[in-house]
Amino acid sequence: MLEVRNVSRTYGEAHALRDVSVTIQDGQFFSLLGPSGCGKTTLLRIIAGFEDPSQGQVFHKEKRIDNVPANRRRFNMVFQRYALFPHLNVKQNVAFGLQMKKTPSAEVEQRVSEMLSMVQMETYGTRGVTTLSGGQQQRVALARALVNRPEILLLDEPLSALDLKLRQQMQVELLSIQRRLKHTFIFVTHDQEEALTLSDRVAVMNKGRIEQVGTPQEIYEYPKTEFVARFIGSINVLGGEVGDGAADSLSFVGPGKRPFIIKASRDGSRPLPSFAKGTKVSLLVRPEKLKLLKSAPGPEQNTLEGTLKEVLYQGPITQLFVQPKETQGPVWVISQPNTAVTARKQFNLGEKVYVSWLPEDCLLLEKDGNGSGG
């Protein structure tokens, strides 16, 4: 188990990390996710031992390691640009770390062969690394790190330089390798889809702090702050305040004083929010939770009237953009699967439409983003 306890890192007046604490269990694929400059790479480098925290401690298996040099930690790192040795061939690159440790040559040969086979590069051993594609270089960098049998593998945006199709392919291969080895992988990325696809758990970072840690489903379905909700995927937002409550529901008063109803999720995984009347909040709904209708539905659904502004066909889904009648804020986005049924529903640009959703399919979060209503 790896524990980061109250770690901060400053550079002069700039704060890269602010009182960060997180626990990573053995064998997890754990992602540090956030926008550029949020501190995720700084945190990874502190875990690796390449940087020291300004305050706080790092523990591995209950032993403090932030005062242990990087070369004495059983961690290895895969860098964004791979950092391969251009004058060495593939096999020599992978063997380099073992040779520096004076590992017997027979063992070096065996372990290098095993790793190249694992990353599907066994026929490339004598090739120069500068002749390889980006995806092949990434595989060599991964093999070079894994051949040392690290207890934790640290990956700093290793797929970001690859094109979309190759990146998706490498995601599957990386996850497969992690599942086979059962090693702890700590993965830095700014790509939300990548983090959700690969991770057992995700830490979402913002301005040097961790805003939320959870499974991909928890992060997406039940964000605790407005930043997390907006950063993870697309989401529609209305500003307003909490209205009257009932035993099993809460009202939200948005633009035009229109009330919307919020309920707990049907499976009980998200309870009813507990906010005092008048609290400034945001109502948030994911695009796939919405339906676009030509006429207003019954009172059991929340409804927003608007004008259809754009329709974008995207293969498996169609995205529809609606300007709400009661606000001049951002347009709302609705995602509908392109089934035979939805394909027959024709909407014309500029026509009046109704956006509807169930009371249990929306979230309430405080406007300042520091509290969660569900």
Secondary structure by P-SEA (a helix, b strand, c coil): cccccbbbbbcccccccccccccccccccccccccccccaaaaaaaaaccccccccccccccccccccccccccbbbbcccccccccccaaaaaaaaaaaacccaaaaaaaaaaaaaaaccccccccccccccaaaaaaaaaaaaacccccbbbbccccccccaaaaaaaaaaaaaaaaaaccbbbbbbccaaaaaacccbbbbbccccccccccccccccccccaaaaaaccbbbbbbbbbccccccbbbbbccccbbbbbbccccccccccccccccbbbbbbccccbbbbcccccccbbbbbbccccccccccbbbbbbbbcccccbbbbbbbccccccccccccccbbbbbbbccccbbbbccccccccc
